[in-house]
Amino acid sequence: MAYVTKEEVNAWLEPTKLSVTTIEVELETQVANMIMGQLGGSFDVAAWTNNTNTPKLIRTIIAMHYAAWMTDRAFSDSSDELNAYAQLLRSMADANIAGLIAGVLTYDDILPSGDGSDISAPAFFPNDVSSAQAPTSMNPHDGPAVFQMGQVF
């Protein structure tokens, strides 16, 4: 089954210049494989197998790349260079991929791979006395914590 629909691809195309009537399964599969390969190190993509269980943002990224490839194909005879609009689509899609991987772009349907225990609490809060230093003549006030976060006075 396809990851994207022709409507999702056509949303990125100018209908007077190019319109997709059917999805080419081979091209769409290769585009999806490239995107899943990039996301696979940061997300569990194994369950994303079609357009019903793949998150909307990922389908949008696949549709943008697919539209870019179709645009390049359609206008490749008229120029030796890549189509500027296709390049724009690729750049926007790649920026979304990079944002997801870096964690600066979040989406409710997409969770990082793992059991989630690593995102339940901030890792930068000290939770033990390992950072406490012993008092010295230079810093006589060093020592164990006097109070802890969440402690009520």
N, C-alpha and C positions, 0 to 999 in steps of 0.2 A: 504494500500500500504506500502511497505517496506521502511525503512529509508536508507538502504545501499544495494548495489548490490553485487553479488558474486565476481565480479572483485575487488571491493574495499576491501573485506575481504581477498581474495586470495593474494592481494598485500602484506599482512603481514604474509603470510604462506609460508613455504618452499614447493614447488610443489612436490618434490620427497618424502616428508614425510606426507603431509596432503594437501588436496585440497577440497574446498567446491564446490559442484555441484549445490546445491540449498540452499536458505536461509530458516532456520527454523523460521517461523513467530513468534511462541510463545516465543522462546528464544530471538530473535531480539527485539521484543516488550518489553520484560522485561528489557533487557540491555538498550534500549532507554529510558524507563521510569525511570530507576535509574539515568541515566545521565541528563535527563530533570529535574528530581527532584533536583539534585544538582545545576543546573544552574538556576532554576526557581526563586530563590530569588534575582538574580542579572540581569536576562534577561527576556524579554517577549518571552517565548517559545511556546505560544499558537498557533502561526502560523506555527510552525515547525511540520508538520504532515506526510511528506513523503520525498522521495529523491529529489524531484524537488524544494521544498521550504525550505528545511533545509540547512543551510550554510555548505559549504564543510568541514570546520574544524570540525564541530560537527559530520558530517557523518564519517570523519576520526576517530574521537574518538570512535564513536559507533562501527565502523569496527574493531578497535584495541581491544576493550573489547570483541566483538563477537569472534574474532579470538583467543583471550586468553581463552575464555570458551571452544571453540571447541578443542583447543590444550590440555587443561586439560582433557577434556572428552576422547579424542583419546588415550592419554598416561597414563590415571589413573590406568590401570591395571598393568603397568610395574613398578610403584613406589608408595610408600605410601605418598610421598611428592608432592607438587604442581610442575608443570613443570617450570623450570627456565626461559625459553623463554616466557611462558605465563605471568609469574610474571613481566618480563621486559616490555611486552606490556602494562599490567595494570598500571605499574608505570609511563610509559611515558604518557599514556592517562590521568591518574589522575593528573599528573603534568600540563598537558595542561588545564584541568578543573580548577585546583587551580589557574593557571596563568590568566585564563579568569575572574574568580571570583574576584581575587585580583586587576585586572586591569593592570597587568604588561604584559599580552599577549593580543594584540589587533588584530582585524581582521576586514576588511572593511564591511563584510556582517553582523557582529554581533554588535549591539548597546545596551548599557545598557537600562534597562526598565525605563519607565517614558517618559515625554514629551520632554526631551532633554534640558530643560531650565537649568538644573543643570550642563551641560557640556559646555555651551556657553561662559562662562568667568571664569577665575580662581577665586576661592572663597577666596584666601588668600590676595588679594589686598584690602586694606581698601577703602571703597567708601563713607565714611562720616567722621565726626570729632569726632566720639565716642572714638577714641583712643587718642585724644589730651588731654593733661593734663594742668591744670592751673599753671601759674608760681608760684614758691615758693622761699623762701630765699635761699634754697639749689640749686635750679635749676631755675634761673631767666629767662632763655631762653625758657622754656617750654611755650606752648600756641598753638594757632591754626596754622594750616599748613601754611608755607610761600609760597610754590608752590605745584602744583598737578601734577600727572602723565599726560603726554600729553600736558601740558601747554607749549606754545611757548614763549621764552624769546625775 
